[in-house]
């Protein structure tokens, strides 16, 4: 079997990153991650879908209120998934496999420790946290039941994210896909069993999610236990080294700040939505779950390109890097534009899939149509954000991560909702997407100019990848 098709061994995965034609390499790496993200989105929507069939807007609202809190817990696992993956791919590009193994071990064991601690902390204060995020007397009971169970399984869910990131960093996107898909598919199958057959409503949805994620985690862990990777996460490679943590955190923290701010943005949106009524909370939650499919597919494309971009940058293959970015943006824009057209034209159908409440459908249609108008820019925004993370560009990563939510969405949400009421509320996110894309495009053009400036070539080569003496 040729190297172009056999991607199961470390040597074959290296050839994909280094010498395979760009278009072929992108699809080889990105299709598994996009499929995994698609299944992940379906699984994320499954709870809302099946709970929506109970036609109780308060249950749907409770799940919507719980999502941002759960995402904040996951963000801690994402620190090591994104930061570790960026560092590993650049080290492999330089041929420093031993250091890559040490970076992998630090990422895995640190993620395990942090995720357990954070999950326990949030579990102890689950009710006041839910109330502060917009829960009402009608939704607090359902929200507490759902989120408490989710938090019991969240350490493994966070570590699963880290393992998937490490696999992608070395080009093992197919294995990462199987690990993510296996848990998600099991969750989809178990949801109706626990919700309807066992009559456990929101608690049943949470139990199904936890069981599915445990299975996915075990599969991903088995990849390294069977020593199939280019790198290793064995405890023998772990050592507490501030330089290693600094190199992981400088990319992982901006990426996870962005994820945490997405959660914060959802939480703030739920607070303002609650001011317009529980039906608005339910409608907004359905829209966010529905449109997330476009975002996650483009993120899957970006995650697939991440090892290709990081490796090309670490190896000094800048022309190859630019070709990867250009092609990925084109593909991402086609995806986001197609989904925008679908959501605008079939807005009623999209909301009705989840819930058949006339008022929720009416509100959801207004929200999703306005959001669809700005959706085409997501292809540029997400790919450039992933690119800055892959290249280890700390400042740019932080600016973009802060930009969409912290600098633009949350302030716009507060100002627009206060000034224009419900219409301002639904306009805030499209506004933030457009402005963030303009900002990320400007930062990319500045970086590109510097990258190909002959006077800066030596400096870039010296700083393109960490050269720590001990790791």
C-alpha positions as semicolon CSV with decimal commas, in nm:
position;residue;x (nm);y (nm);z (nm)
1;X;0,000;0,000;0,000
2;X;0,135;0,344;-0,090
3;X;0,217;0,616;0,153
4;X;-0,061;0,830;0,013
5;X;-0,323;0,590;0,136
6;X;-0,166;0,408;0,428
7;X;-0,158;0,657;0,711
8;X;-0,151;0,413;0,998
9;X;0,222;0,424;1,081
10;X;0,439;0,706;1,218
11;X;0,653;0,713;0,903
12;X;0,351;0,742;0,675
13;X;0,202;1,020;0,887
14;X;0,528;1,214;0,865
15;X;0,526;1,188;0,484
16;X;0,177;1,341;0,477
17;X;0,295;1,643;0,675
18;X;0,617;1,691;0,481
19;X;0,578;1,593;0,116
20;X;0,223;1,498;0,016
21;X;0,060;1,747;-0,229
22;X;-0,118;2,014;-0,026
23;X;-0,472;1,955;-0,149
24;X;-0,440;1,580;-0,094
25;X;-0,279;1,630;0,247
26;X;-0,557;1,866;0,360
27;X;-0,833;1,622;0,269
28;X;-0,641;1,325;0,408
29;X;-0,606;1,497;0,745
30;X;-0,923;1,706;0,751
31;X;-1,190;1,458;0,643
32;X;-1,152;1,244;0,959
33;X;-1,158;1,551;1,186
34;X;-1,457;1,699;1,002
35;X;-1,647;1,372;1,026
36;X;-1,559;1,353;1,397
37;X;-1,679;1,710;1,450
38;X;-1,999;1,638;1,257
39;X;-2,075;1,343;1,481
40;X;-1,978;1,557;1,781
41;X;-2,230;1,823;1,676
42;X;-2,500;1,564;1,624
43;X;-2,429;1,426;1,968
44;X;-2,435;1,779;2,116
45;X;-2,775;1,833;1,954
46;X;-2,907;1,493;2,056
47;X;-2,991;1,592;2,413
48;X;-3,181;1,899;2,290
49;X;-3,353;1,696;2,017
50;X;-3,486;1,419;2,240
51;X;-3,567;1,646;2,533
52;X;-3,748;1,875;2,287
53;X;-3,976;1,586;2,197
54;X;-4,115;1,608;2,550
55;X;-4,243;1,956;2,444
56;X;-4,136;2,113;2,771
57;X;-3,959;2,447;2,698
58;X;-3,831;2,457;3,057
59;X;-3,631;2,137;3,005
60;X;-3,486;2,269;2,679
61;X;-3,399;2,597;2,851
62;X;-3,232;2,407;3,140
63;X;-3,001;2,224;2,898
64;X;-2,921;2,556;2,726
65;X;-2,833;2,712;3,061
66;X;-2,608;2,418;3,153
67;X;-2,411;2,413;2,827
68;X;-2,189;2,720;2,884
69;X;-2,100;2,606;3,236
70;X;-2,000;2,264;3,109
71;X;-1,799;2,423;2,825
72;X;-1,596;2,623;3,077
73;X;-1,493;2,298;3,246
74;X;-1,398;2,154;2,906
75;X;-1,193;2,464;2,831
76;X;-0,935;2,353;3,087
77;X;-0,880;2,031;2,893
78;X;-0,856;2,240;2,577
79;X;-0,555;2,426;2,721
80;X;-0,345;2,112;2,687
81;X;-0,522;1,984;2,373
82;X;-0,446;2,298;2,172
83;X;-0,124;2,414;2,338
84;X;0,024;2,064;2,349
85;X;-0,075;1,987;1,990
86;X;0,077;2,311;1,858
87;X;0,406;2,249;2,039
88;X;0,426;1,882;1,938
89;X;0,364;1,942;1,566
90;X;0,631;2,215;1,554
91;X;0,881;1,995;1,740
92;X;0,814;1,706;1,502
93;X;0,871;1,950;1,214
94;X;1,217;2,014;1,359
95;X;1,278;1,641;1,401
96;X;1,287;1,659;1,784
97;X;1,079;1,353;1,869
98;X;1,212;1,309;2,224
99;X;1,104;1,660;2,318
100;X;0,768;1,601;2,151
101;X;0,718;1,295;2,375
102;X;0,791;1,502;2,684
103;X;0,546;1,769;2,569
104;X;0,282;1,498;2,517
105;X;0,333;1,353;2,865
106;X;0,312;1,695;3,028
107;X;-0,010;1,771;2,837
108;X;-0,182;1,444;2,931
109;X;-0,095;1,424;3,301
110;X;-0,154;1,794;3,361
111;X;-0,493;1,774;3,189
112;X;-0,591;1,482;3,411
113;X;-0,507;1,674;3,728
114;X;-0,668;2,003;3,629
115;X;-0,990;1,855;3,490
116;X;-1,056;1,653;3,807
117;X;-1,000;1,957;4,029
118;X;-1,216;2,199;3,826
119;X;-1,503;1,952;3,784
120;X;-1,515;1,890;4,158
121;X;-1,510;2,262;4,234
122;X;-1,800;2,341;3,997
123;X;-1,997;2,038;4,125
124;X;-1,985;2,174;4,481
125;X;-2,142;2,506;4,375
126;X;-2,364;2,391;4,089
127;X;-2,692;2,551;4,208
128;X;-2,567;2,907;4,273
129;X;-2,370;2,896;3,947
130;X;-2,683;2,801;3,751
131;X;-2,886;3,074;3,921
132;X;-2,623;3,334;3,835
133;X;-2,642;3,222;3,469
134;X;-3,012;3,295;3,432
135;X;-3,192;2,991;3,575
136;X;-3,544;3,056;3,702
137;X;-3,770;2,869;3,940
138;X;-3,904;2,683;3,637
139;X;-3,563;2,567;3,512
140;X;-3,332;2,534;3,813
141;X;-3,444;2,182;3,908
142;X;-3,395;2,045;3,557
143;X;-3,065;2,233;3,518
144;X;-2,922;2,101;3,843
145;X;-3,024;1,743;3,761
146;X;-2,862;1,760;3,415
147;X;-2,543;1,948;3,501
148;X;-2,460;1,758;3,821
149;X;-2,443;1,429;3,632
150;X;-2,248;1,585;3,345
151;X;-1,990;1,717;3,591
152;X;-1,928;1,369;3,730
153;X;-1,807;1,263;3,386
154;X;-1,648;1,590;3,281
155;X;-1,290;1,501;3,389
156;X;-1,281;1,218;3,134
157;X;-1,448;1,439;2,874
158;X;-1,179;1,706;2,921
159;X;-0,899;1,449;2,904
160;X;-1,060;1,299;2,593
161;X;-1,026;1,640;2,426
162;X;-0,658;1,647;2,519
163;X;-0,594;1,298;2,380
164;X;-0,773;1,382;2,054
165;X;-0,560;1,695;2,020
166;X;-0,238;1,500;2,076
167;X;-0,335;1,242;1,814
168;X;-0,412;1,515;1,561
169;X;-0,078;1,683;1,632
170;X;0,108;1,384;1,486
171;X;-0,130;1,337;1,193
172;X;-0,333;1,051;1,345
173;X;-0,659;1,224;1,256
174;X;-0,832;0,900;1,158
175;X;-0,771;0,747;1,501
176;X;-0,887;1,069;1,670
177;X;-1,202;1,055;1,457
178;X;-1,283;0,699;1,562
179;X;-1,236;0,786;1,930
180;X;-1,464;1,089;1,911
181;X;-1,722;0,912;1,694
182;X;-1,748;0,597;1,902
183;X;-1,851;0,784;2,216
184;X;-2,083;1,019;2,028
185;X;-2,265;0,743;1,843
186;X;-2,314;0,549;2,166
187;X;-2,455;0,866;2,327
188;X;-2,703;0,906;2,040
189;X;-2,817;0,545;2,080
190;X;-2,849;0,566;2,458
191;X;-3,036;0,899;2,476
192;X;-3,384;0,766;2,384
193;X;-3,330;0,464;2,609
194;X;-3,262;0,670;2,922
195;X;-3,496;0,960;2,839
196;X;-3,805;0,768;2,724
197;X;-3,770;0,402;2,816
198;X;-3,638;0,469;3,168
199;X;-3,839;0,795;3,193
200;X;-3,541;0,992;3,327
201;X;-3,583;1,311;3,110
202;X;-3,283;1,547;3,150
203;X;-3,099;1,318;3,394
204;X;-3,120;1,036;3,138
205;X;-2,972;1,260;2,869
206;X;-2,677;1,343;3,096
207;X;-2,615;0,977;3,187
208;X;-2,611;0,878;2,818
209;X;-2,360;1,155;2,745
210;X;-2,126;1,048;3,025
211;X;-2,132;0,680;2,925
212;X;-2,060;0,766;2,561
213;X;-1,765;0,986;2,654
214;X;-1,613;0,718;2,879
215;X;-1,610;0,477;2,583
216;X;-1,451;0,741;2,356
217;X;-1,186;0,819;2,617
218;X;-1,092;0,452;2,654
219;X;-1,044;0,413;2,278
220;X;-0,819;0,720;2,250
221;X;-0,615;0,613;2,552
222;X;-0,566;0,266;2,403
223;X;-0,385;0,422;2,104
224;X;-0,099;0,530;2,329
225;X;-0,118;0,229;2,559
226;X;-0,058;0,011;2,251
227;X;0,237;0,237;2,154
228;X;0,101;0,327;1,810
229;X;0,199;0,693;1,825
230;X;0,498;0,889;1,705
231;X;0,503;1,035;2,056
232;X;0,434;0,882;2,397
233;X;0,236;1,001;2,700
234;X;0,409;0,762;2,938
235;X;0,468;0,899;3,289
236;X;0,841;0,833;3,243
237;X;0,851;1,129;3,002
238;X;0,685;1,363;3,249
239;X;0,887;1,618;3,441
240;X;0,779;1,950;3,583
241;X;0,949;2,203;3,360
242;X;0,839;2,565;3,357
243;X;0,964;2,619;3,002
244;X;0,751;2,334;2,871
245;X;0,443;2,464;3,053
246;X;0,514;2,815;2,923
247;X;0,528;2,687;2,564
248;X;0,202;2,496;2,609
249;X;0,024;2,777;2,793
250;X;0,120;3,053;2,549
251;X;-0,105;2,890;2,286
252;X;-0,333;2,675;2,502
253;X;-0,447;2,956;2,730
254;X;-0,547;3,199;2,452
255;X;-0,737;2,917;2,277
256;X;-0,908;2,816;2,599
257;X;-0,976;3,174;2,699
258;X;-1,162;3,193;2,370
259;X;-1,355;2,876;2,453
260;X;-1,428;3,001;2,805
261;X;-1,543;3,333;2,662
262;X;-1,775;3,147;2,424
263;X;-1,923;2,986;2,734
264;X;-1,935;3,320;2,910
265;X;-2,099;3,472;2,605
266;X;-2,364;3,199;2,610
267;X;-2,415;3,256;2,982
268;X;-2,453;3,634;2,938
269;X;-2,685;3,572;2,643
270;X;-2,895;3,341;2,860
271;X;-2,918;3,609;3,129
272;X;-3,043;3,868;2,878
273;X;-3,264;3,609;2,706
274;X;-3,418;3,523;3,044
275;X;-3,514;3,889;3,071
276;X;-3,725;3,844;2,758
277;X;-3,875;3,516;2,888
278;X;-3,795;3,144;2,916
279;X;-3,921;3,092;2,558
280;X;-3,640;3,315;2,430
281;X;-3,386;3,112;2,630
282;X;-3,519;2,794;2,470
283;X;-3,527;2,944;2,118
284;X;-3,177;3,086;2,145
285;X;-3,047;2,754;2,279
286;X;-3,198;2,564;1,985
287;X;-3,047;2,810;1,737
288;X;-2,702;2,792;1,895
289;X;-2,709;2,411;1,886
290;X;-2,833;2,409;1,525
291;X;-2,589;2,662;1,379
292;X;-2,302;2,510;1,572
293;X;-2,284;2,241;1,304
294;X;-2,130;2,492;1,060
295;X;-1,881;2,622;1,317
296;X;-1,774;2,273;1,422
297;X;-1,726;2,149;1,065
298;X;-1,497;2,442;0,990
299;X;-1,318;2,382;1,319
300;X;-1,277;2,019;1,209
301;X;-1,119;2,144;0,888
302;X;-0,889;2,371;1,089
303;X;-0,794;2,095;1,333
304;X;-0,713;1,869;1,039
305;X;-0,486;2,136;0,890
306;X;-0,326;2,217;1,228
307;X;-0,047;1,955;1,214
308;X;0,016;2,044;0,849
309;X;0,050;2,415;0,927
310;X;0,256;2,361;1,243
311;X;0,490;2,112;1,076
312;X;0,538;2,335;0,768
313;X;0,620;2,632;0,989
314;X;0,856;2,432;1,211
315;X;1,035;2,296;0,903
316;X;1,059;2,640;0,738
317;X;0,831;2,542;0,444
318;X;0,659;2,880;0,423
319;X;0,529;2,852;0,065
320;X;0,364;2,522;0,158
321;X;0,221;2,687;0,467
322;X;0,061;2,968;0,264
323;X;-0,088;2,721;0,018
324;X;-0,244;2,525;0,307
325;X;-0,396;2,844;0,452
326;X;-0,533;2,960;0,116
327;X;-0,696;2,628;0,032
328;X;-0,835;2,581;0,383
329;X;-0,996;2,928;0,379
330;X;-1,155;2,856;0,040
331;X;-1,301;2,526;0,161
332;X;-1,415;2,682;0,489
333;X;-1,591;2,969;0,311
334;X;-1,779;2,730;0,082
335;X;-1,895;2,532;0,387
336;X;-2,005;2,836;0,589
337;X;-2,177;2,998;0,289
338;X;-2,371;2,679;0,213
339;X;-2,495;2,647;0,568
340;X;-2,589;3,015;0,576
341;X;-2,814;2,967;0,274
342;X;-2,972;2,656;0,424
343;X;-3,046;2,811;0,764
344;X;-3,195;3,124;0,605
345;X;-3,417;2,936;0,358
346;X;-3,523;2,655;0,591
347;X;-3,532;2,835;0,926
348;X;-3,878;2,705;1,027
349;X;-3,782;2,346;0,949
350;X;-3,457;2,379;1,147
351;X;-3,630;2,490;1,467
352;X;-3,918;2,242;1,431
353;X;-3,670;1,953;1,427
354;X;-3,607;2,021;1,796
355;X;-3,932;2,150;1,937
356;X;-4,290;2,201;1,816
357;X;-4,380;2,498;2,033
358;X;-4,523;2,782;1,814
359;X;-4,378;3,066;2,020
360;X;-4,031;2,910;2,038
361;X;-4,039;2,846;1,661
362;X;-4,138;3,208;1,588
363;X;-3,854;3,345;1,802
364;X;-3,603;3,091;1,672
365;X;-3,672;3,183;1,308
366;X;-3,595;3,550;1,377
367;X;-3,269;3,462;1,553
368;X;-3,140;3,208;1,301
369;X;-3,211;3,418;0,990
370;X;-3,014;3,714;1,118
371;X;-2,730;3,488;1,230
372;X;-2,720;3,328;0,883
373;X;-2,645;3,663;0,716
374;X;-2,305;3,681;0,887
375;X;-2,226;3,310;0,877
376;X;-2,022;3,312;0,548
377;X;-1,733;3,496;0,722
378;X;-1,677;3,206;0,964
379;X;-1,460;3,021;0,711
380;X;-1,195;3,294;0,721
381;X;-1,225;3,360;1,094
382;X;-1,192;3,001;1,219
383;X;-0,911;2,897;0,982
384;X;-0,700;3,202;1,066
385;X;-0,753;3,152;1,438
386;X;-0,639;2,789;1,405
387;X;-0,343;2,900;1,195
388;X;-0,216;3,142;1,459
389;X;-0,246;2,868;1,722
390;X;-0,062;2,618;1,502
391;X;0,226;2,859;1,444
392;X;0,265;2,943;1,811
393;X;0,167;3,308;1,761
394;X;0,073;3,396;2,117
395;X;-0,032;3,760;2,077
396;X;-0,240;3,707;1,764
397;X;-0,405;3,397;1,911
398;X;-0,495;3,586;2,225
399;X;-0,632;3,888;2,036
400;X;-0,860;3,677;1,816
401;X;-0,966;3,453;2,104
402;X;-1,057;3,759;2,309
403;X;-1,198;3,945;2,011
404;X;-1,507;3,752;1,909
405;X;-1,651;3,713;2,258
406;X;-1,473;3,941;2,504
407;X;-1,406;4,247;2,288
408;X;-1,708;4,235;2,059
409;X;-1,993;3,991;2,139
410;X;-2,040;4,041;2,513
411;X;-2,012;4,424;2,499
412;X;-2,242;4,431;2,193
413;X;-2,486;4,200;2,372
414;X;-2,504;4,435;2,669
415;X;-2,522;4,758;2,468
416;X;-2,753;4,638;2,190
417;X;-2,993;4,452;2,421
418;X;-3,019;4,752;2,652
419;X;-3,068;4,994;2,362
420;X;-3,285;4,798;2,116
421;X;-3,431;4,516;2,326
422;X;-3,485;4,177;2,159
423;X;-3,377;4,304;1,815
424;X;-3,048;4,423;1,961
425;X;-3,005;4,092;2,141
426;X;-3,017;3,891;1,818
427;X;-2,797;4,137;1,624
428;X;-2,500;4,115;1,865
429;X;-2,346;3,784;1,748
430;X;-2,357;3,857;1,371
431;X;-2,193;4,192;1,443
432;X;-1,918;4,025;1,646
433;X;-1,848;3,768;1,372
434;X;-1,802;4,029;1,101
435;X;-1,575;4,254;1,309
436;X;-1,364;3,961;1,437
437;X;-1,309;3,835;1,081
438;X;-1,190;4,179;0,973
439;X;-0,949;4,187;1,267
440;X;-0,810;3,836;1,205
441;X;-0,761;3,911;0,834
442;X;-0,562;4,223;0,917
443;X;-0,339;4,033;1,162
444;X;-0,280;3,760;0,902
445;X;-0,172;4,007;0,633
446;X;0,071;4,170;0,877
447;X;0,216;3,831;0,973
448;X;0,248;3,725;0,609
449;X;0,435;4,043;0,522
450;X;0,678;3,987;0,809
451;X;0,719;3,617;0,731
452;X;0,842;3,683;0,378
453;X;1,046;3,993;0,460
454;X;1,414;3,901;0,391
455;X;1,536;4,134;0,666
456;X;1,340;3,936;0,924
457;X;1,423;3,588;0,795
458;X;1,699;3,514;1,047
459;X;1,491;3,628;1,342
460;X;1,192;3,423;1,225
461;X;1,405;3,112;1,183
462;X;1,542;3,150;1,535
463;X;1,197;3,189;1,690
464;X;0,985;2,965;1,470
465;X;0,990;2,689;1,730
466;X;1,094;2,669;2,096
467;X;1,450;2,550;2,153
468;X;1,447;2,478;2,523
469;X;1,758;2,314;2,659
470;X;1,564;2,093;2,894
471;X;1,218;1,952;2,842
